[in-house]
């Protein structure tokens, strides 16, 4: 089973606005050293963002796959302790990561859930995976209830 990660309207607008402002700032100062330096910063920033930005979530009988632009993260079903629908709350504190630019990804902390790593585009499409070693992942994709049901069936095997 594979489902796309859809960006929220807020995330989409923030991404377009920030990208536009970053590119615009290259041209406001006509000095070459500024353009090269700032352009390099923007390139490095986007390499990091594309490394973590979730594109889709897939699952089969053996693993859960977080398909990102530059790398696929695999979580073995054998390591998963539980899975449940669980949208993040407004009280989530971003420790390190993105709060909307190219999606939501990185380390977050909530009072009820503790610390978790997130890969999602819309808060309403989220589910929480808890591993047997205590790590938690907040994932999000289109048709999240179907994905949770599929993963839960694999856990019962």
Secondary structure, DSSP 8 states (H G I E B T S, - for coil): -EEE----HHHHHHHHHHHHHHHHHHHHS--HHHHHHHHHHHHHHHHHHHHH-EEEEEE-SSEEEEEESS-EEEEEGGGEEEEEE----TT-EEEEEEEETTEEEEEEEETTTEEEEEEES-GGGEEEEEETTS-EEEEE-TTHHHHHHHHHHHHH-
